[in-house]
Amino acid sequence: GISFLPYLGGERTPNWPHASGSLLGLTFQNMKHFSSNEEHRIGLFYRLAMEGITYLLADSLESMKDACSNKGKVAEGENSKKKGGFNPKRLLVVGGGSKNELWRQMLADVLDLDLCFPLEAESAALGAAFQAGAAVAANECNQVGEDDVSVSVEDFVSKQQIDMEESVVKPTENEGVKQLYQEGLKRYREWSNFLFDSS
């Protein structure tokens, strides 16, 4: 298996500013796939790039889950079972890459989540605006003496209307496809940690 590590400008999650993009796992046997016609070769590189970015996003999501779960740990000496945490059932996907049907399905399969797509072209900016709106709402409550009223970002955002595409991309039920992606993710993590994790 060939792996592409998409760290073309270092990486923030994990914090590896020294990381670089890498294409790994090339052998005489799999090089024959790159020596065929140019369109096929470009398609393989394109797919490897999409897979690498998808695995990077899977690692980022896992980091978010871990960070949120650790906050909810029960005190030492008690049952160390985690409570609360971040366990999404679906993701809102934005950006230019989200228009690609192959990448949509790949992302759903690797993350094992339903994917939904906002119609707003600038959804990332809209998310920032929602956060700012929550901060303003909290400040207004405090200014009128409603100290006991708190406005969380989650509550504020959940009350906003976001127009969505009708289509929802669901993870595959094909066990063979799931297994291939899990093997690819494992290989990606092993290579990344071997090359760039200095901890």
C-alpha positions as CSV (number, residue, x, y, z in Angstrom):
1,G,0.0,0.0,0.0
2,I,1.1,3.5,-0.9
3,S,0.5,6.3,1.5
4,F,0.5,10.1,1.0
5,L,1.2,12.2,4.1
6,P,-0.3,15.6,3.2
7,Y,1.9,17.7,5.5
8,L,3.0,20.2,2.7
9,G,3.3,23.1,5.1
10,G,4.0,21.2,8.4
11,E,1.0,20.2,10.5
12,R,-1.0,21.6,13.3
13,T,-2.9,18.5,14.4
14,P,-0.7,17.0,15.7
15,N,1.7,19.9,16.2
16,W,4.4,18.9,13.8
17,P,5.6,22.2,12.2
18,H,8.7,20.3,10.9
19,A,6.6,17.7,9.0
20,S,6.7,17.6,5.2
21,G,4.6,15.9,2.5
22,S,5.7,12.4,1.7
23,L,4.8,9.6,-0.7
24,L,5.6,6.3,0.9
25,G,5.4,2.6,0.2
26,L,6.5,2.6,-3.4
27,T,7.8,-0.7,-4.7
28,F,8.8,-2.2,-8.0
29,Q,5.5,-4.0,-8.0
30,N,3.2,-1.0,-7.5
31,M,5.3,1.4,-9.6
32,K,3.8,-0.3,-12.7
33,H,0.6,1.5,-11.8
34,F,2.4,4.8,-12.2
35,S,4.0,4.0,-15.5
36,S,0.8,3.5,-17.5
37,N,-1.0,6.4,-19.3
38,E,-0.7,9.9,-17.9
39,E,-4.4,10.2,-17.0
40,H,-4.3,7.0,-15.0
41,R,-1.1,8.2,-13.2
42,I,-2.7,11.6,-12.4
43,G,-5.8,9.9,-11.1
44,L,-3.8,7.7,-8.7
45,F,-1.9,10.7,-7.3
46,Y,-5.2,12.5,-6.9
47,R,-6.8,9.6,-5.1
48,L,-3.7,9.2,-2.8
49,A,-4.0,12.9,-1.9
50,M,-7.7,12.6,-1.1
51,E,-7.0,9.5,1.1
52,G,-4.1,11.3,2.9
53,I,-6.3,14.3,3.6
54,T,-9.1,12.1,4.8
55,Y,-6.8,10.2,7.2
56,L,-5.5,13.6,8.5
57,L,-9.1,14.6,9.2
58,A,-9.8,11.3,10.9
59,D,-6.9,11.9,13.2
60,S,-8.1,15.4,13.9
61,L,-11.5,14.2,14.8
62,E,-10.0,11.5,17.0
63,S,-8.0,14.3,18.8
64,M,-11.1,16.3,19.4
65,K,-12.9,13.3,20.8
66,D,-10.0,12.5,23.1
67,A,-9.7,16.2,24.3
68,C,-13.4,16.4,25.1
69,S,-13.6,13.1,26.8
70,N,-10.6,13.8,29.1
71,K,-12.4,16.8,30.5
72,G,-15.2,14.6,31.7
73,K,-13.1,12.0,33.5
74,V,-14.3,11.1,37.0
75,A,-11.9,11.9,39.8
76,E,-9.0,9.6,40.6
77,G,-10.0,6.7,42.9
78,E,-13.6,6.6,41.5
79,N,-14.7,4.7,38.5
80,S,-12.5,6.1,35.7
81,K,-15.2,5.8,33.2
82,K,-15.5,8.8,30.9
83,K,-18.6,10.8,30.9
84,G,-19.8,13.5,28.4
85,G,-17.4,14.0,25.6
86,F,-17.7,14.6,21.9
87,N,-19.3,11.8,19.8
88,P,-20.8,13.2,16.7
89,K,-23.3,11.3,14.7
90,R,-23.0,13.5,11.6
91,L,-20.7,16.2,10.3
92,L,-21.4,19.3,8.3
93,V,-18.9,19.4,5.5
94,V,-17.9,22.6,3.7
95,G,-15.3,23.9,1.3
96,G,-14.4,23.1,-2.3
97,G,-13.5,19.5,-1.7
98,S,-16.9,18.8,-0.4
99,K,-18.3,19.1,-4.0
100,N,-16.3,16.0,-5.0
101,E,-18.6,12.9,-4.9
102,L,-15.7,10.4,-4.5
103,W,-14.2,12.4,-1.6
104,R,-17.6,12.7,0.1
105,Q,-18.1,9.0,0.2
106,M,-14.4,8.4,1.2
107,L,-14.8,10.8,4.1
108,A,-18.1,9.2,5.3
109,D,-16.5,5.7,5.0
110,V,-13.3,6.6,6.9
111,L,-15.0,8.7,9.6
112,D,-18.0,6.3,9.8
113,L,-20.3,9.3,10.0
114,D,-23.2,10.7,8.0
115,L,-22.2,13.8,6.1
116,C,-24.4,16.8,5.5
117,F,-23.7,19.8,3.3
118,P,-24.8,23.4,3.9
119,L,-26.0,25.3,0.9
120,E,-24.2,28.5,2.1
121,A,-20.9,28.7,0.0
122,E,-19.1,30.5,2.9
123,S,-20.2,28.2,5.7
124,A,-16.9,28.4,7.5
125,A,-17.3,32.1,7.8
126,L,-20.9,31.6,8.9
127,G,-19.7,29.3,11.7
128,A,-17.3,32.1,12.9
129,A,-20.2,34.6,12.7
130,F,-22.4,32.2,14.9
131,Q,-19.6,32.1,17.5
132,A,-19.4,35.9,17.5
133,G,-23.2,36.1,17.8
134,A,-23.1,33.8,20.9
135,A,-20.4,36.0,22.5
136,V,-22.5,39.2,21.8
137,A,-25.7,37.5,23.2
138,A,-23.8,36.5,26.4
139,N,-22.4,40.0,26.8
140,E,-25.9,41.6,26.3
141,C,-27.3,39.3,29.0
142,N,-24.5,40.4,31.4
143,Q,-25.1,44.1,30.7
144,V,-28.7,44.0,31.6
145,G,-27.9,42.3,34.9
146,E,-28.9,38.7,33.9
147,D,-25.7,37.2,35.4
148,D,-27.4,33.9,35.9
149,V,-28.2,33.6,32.2
150,S,-25.5,32.0,30.1
151,V,-25.6,31.6,26.4
152,S,-23.4,28.7,25.2
153,V,-22.1,28.6,21.6
154,E,-23.8,25.2,21.2
155,D,-27.2,26.6,22.3
156,F,-26.9,29.7,20.1
157,V,-25.8,27.8,17.0
158,S,-28.5,25.1,17.4
159,K,-31.2,27.9,17.2
160,Q,-29.8,29.2,13.9
161,Q,-31.3,28.2,10.5
162,I,-28.8,26.5,8.2
163,D,-30.1,25.5,4.8
164,M,-28.8,22.1,3.8
165,E,-28.5,20.0,0.6
166,E,-31.1,17.3,0.5
167,S,-28.5,14.6,0.0
168,V,-26.9,13.0,3.0
169,V,-23.8,10.7,2.4
170,K,-23.8,7.7,4.6
171,P,-20.9,5.4,5.4
172,T,-20.6,2.2,3.3
173,E,-21.9,-1.0,4.6
174,N,-19.4,-2.9,2.5
175,E,-17.0,-4.6,5.0
176,G,-14.3,-5.0,2.4
177,V,-14.2,-1.3,1.7
178,K,-14.2,-0.5,5.5
179,Q,-11.3,-2.9,6.0
180,L,-9.2,-1.3,3.2
181,Y,-9.7,2.1,4.6
182,Q,-8.9,0.9,8.2
183,E,-5.7,-0.6,6.8
184,G,-4.8,2.6,5.0
185,L,-5.5,4.7,8.1
186,K,-3.3,2.4,10.2
187,R,-0.5,2.6,7.7
188,Y,-0.9,6.4,7.5
189,R,-0.6,6.7,11.3
190,E,2.4,4.4,11.5
191,W,4.3,6.3,8.8
192,S,3.4,9.7,10.3
193,N,4.4,8.8,13.8
194,F,7.6,7.1,12.6
195,L,8.7,10.1,10.6
196,F,7.5,13.1,12.5
197,D,6.6,12.3,16.1
198,S,9.6,13.3,18.2
199,S,7.8,12.9,21.6
